[in-house]
């Protein structure tokens, strides 16, 4: 099995790279050029969450389509054929959440670049990951790790008590990384790979519990710049609104990452 941790995969429509993974979830950053689009494809054995971070896109299915403006989110069930096209002149940035992490679980029905029924890209499309590409650190108890990307703040955090999220912005977009909500009989309600709003999560949490806690990637309106700043925890005295220490990580630019993919 190919390891995607330190590479960029060049695509005819742009590029993608792995931002985060654990034993169940893979999170990818996609850049799609204006008027370019992914193949009309499906994943027979995995669910997919899409989060539009910047620009406007058209998401097409077999018989219909939907127009999206950032920030938008969508869950795609197993086996549902779909294609994402960039409308904005500057292209679009997308976060793709895959569960489970089976990159080769791909069936292409139609493709503008001659890849119909062909598998995922091979070594000919792989270049080294540049130092300017964002990679998310695992969630850690007591740390609020923040990353600024395309005008949004991405936070990776571990929550032991779901009630801690009760007063958060209801418009925040949530990606469950580990744990989740279960019913009284143990049935999973929201679990790894699910993409929901904070308001949805909190409404469900009124009835269902998170006995093993929950690790989250949250996305909300940010400072309008692509930057990540690292502050050692032992030197930081400021705390977030939740009272948890914050850690922000090293300077990056998605534009520089894009240039690296083009030049490689």
N, C-alpha and C positions, 0 to 999 in steps of 0.2 A: 504494500500500500504506500502511495506517495505521501511524503510529509510536506505539508503546505505552510509550515510555520515561518519560514524565512524567505519566502519567494513572492514575487508578483506574477500573476498569470495574465499575459497580454491577450486581449480579445479583439476581433475585428471592430467591435463597437466601443472599445475603450480598454479598461483593465479592472482587475479585482485582486484583493489580497485578504488573507485571514487576519482579523483583528483580535479574535479571542476564541478559545475552545476549552471545554472540559470534557468529561467522559460522555456527555450526552449532546451538548450544544456546540455548534460552530457558528461564529458571527463573522461575516465578510463585509468589506467595504467595496462598493462598486462605483466606478465612474463611467457614465455612458454619454457619448458625444451627441450633439444635436442631430436629430433626424436618424440617428442610429438606433438599433433595437436588438434585444436579445432574441434568440430563436423562440418559436412557439413550441414550448417544451413542457414536460411534466416530470415529477418525481414520484414514482409509484409507491415508494416505501417511506417517504418522509414528508413531514409538514414543513411549510415555509412561512416565515414572517417577513414582510417587506416594510421598511420605514423610509419614506422619502425625506431626506434631510435638506436638499436644496433643489430649486427649480420646479418645473412642471413636467408631468409625464402622462402618457396614455398607457394604461394597463389593459391588454386585450386578452380575451378568452376565445373559445371556439365560435361563439355566436353573438358576443357583445363585447363592450369595452367600457372603461370608466376613466374619466379625466381626474388626475390627482394634482394637488398643489401642496408644497411643503408647508408645515410638517404634516404628513399623512401616514397612516399605518394600515396594514391589511394582512389578514391571515389567509393562507392558501392551503387547502386540504391536500392530502395525498392523491396523486393521479389527476389533478386538475391542470389542463393545459393553459399556459399563460405566456405572455410576452410583454416586456417593458420597453417603451420607446421614449426617448428624450425629446421634449418639445422646446425647452428653453435654449436660447442662443449659446449660453455658457455650458450647456449640458446639464446633467443631473448627478447628484450624489445619493446613493442608496445604501442602507444597511440591510443585509439579508441574513436572516436567522434560520438555520437549518437544524432539524431534529428528526432522526439522529444524524451524526456527522458522516454521511455517506456521499462523498462528492461524486462518485461514479454512478450514483443512482439517478440517471438522467436519460430521458427519451426525447429526442428532437423530432417533431412532426414537420415543421417548416423552418427554413432559415434563409435569410437574404445573402448569406456568405458561403453557401455551398456545403453547410455542415449537416444537412438533413440526415437523420438516422445515424450520425456519427457520435462517438463517445466524447467525454470531456477531454479538453486539451491535454496534449502530452508535453514532453520535455522541450519540444521546439518552441513552445509558447512561454516558457518559464525563464524569468530573469531574477537576479538577487533582489531581496527586499532592501530598500534604501532606509537610511537611518531616520528619514523624515516621515515615514509612514507610521501612523498611530497604531499601537498595540495596547490592549487593555490588560491590566493586571488582575489576578483573581481577587474576588471579594474577600475582605478580612474584617472580622468583628472589631468594631470600634473605629474603623477608618472610613472616611468618605473620600474616595479617590475620584478626582474630577478632571475632565478633559474637555476643552473647548473646540468645537468643530462646526464649521459652516453656520455660525451664529447660534449654536445650541450648546448647552452644557450637558455632557454625558457624565453620569456618576455611577460608579460601581460600589455597591455596599452590601453588607450583611445585616439582616434584621432578624432578631430573635423573637420579638413580640410584634405581631402584625399591627397591633394598635398604635405603634409608633408612627405609622403612615397616615393616620386618620386626618391629620391637619395639613397634609401636603397639598400642593396645587392639583386640583382634579384633572387638569389638562395634561399633566405629565404622561409621557409614554413609557410603559414598563415592559421590559424583557425579563422573563424569569430565567435565571441561570441555573439555579439549583433549589430543591425544595419546592414548596408551593402550598396551595390550599387543598384540603381533603374533606370529604363528608364524614359524618359520624361513623359510618360503616367502612371508612378507609378508601372510598372511591375518589380518584383524582379529579379535582374541579379545575384548577389552574396549575400547570406544571412547567417543567423545563421546556424552553422554546416558545412558550406562549407570549404573544404580544397583545397587551391590553392597555387601557387608560388607567390612571390612578383612581378615577372615580369608579370604574368598574371593579377594580380590585377591592376597594374599600367597601363597596356595596356587597360583594360576595363574602367579604370577611365578617360581615354582620351575622352570617349564618355558619360559615365554614371556618375551620381553624388551620393553622400552620404549625403542627406539633414539632416539626424538625427545623423551624425557622425558614427563612427564604433569602436567597441571594439574588440581587437585582441589578440590571442595568437600567437606569432611568435617563430620559431625554427630555429636556425642557429648554425654554428660551434662554439664550446665553448672552454673551457680551458682543456678539457680532464679529469676532475675530477668531482665526484658527490658531490657537496656541495652547500649550500645556506647560505648566510651570511646576517644578519640583521643589518642595520645601521639606527638609527633614523634619520628622515629627517631633523630635526632641527640642527643636529650636522654635517651634510654632506655638504661639500662645492663643491665637485667634481660633474660635470654634464656629462651626456652622450653625444655622438656625435650629437644627435638631439637637445641638449640644455635643455633637460628635466631632472629633478632630478631623481635619481635612488634609488630604495629600494631593497635590497637583503635580503632574509629571512633565518631563523635559520638552523643550521647545520643538515643535514640528510645524510643518505646513503641508496640507494636502496638495497645494499647487506644486510644491517641490517634488512630492511623491509622484504626481502626474508627469512632471518633466522627466523624472528618472525612468518611468515606464516607457516613455516615448523614445528616449535616447538609447536605452538598452538594446 
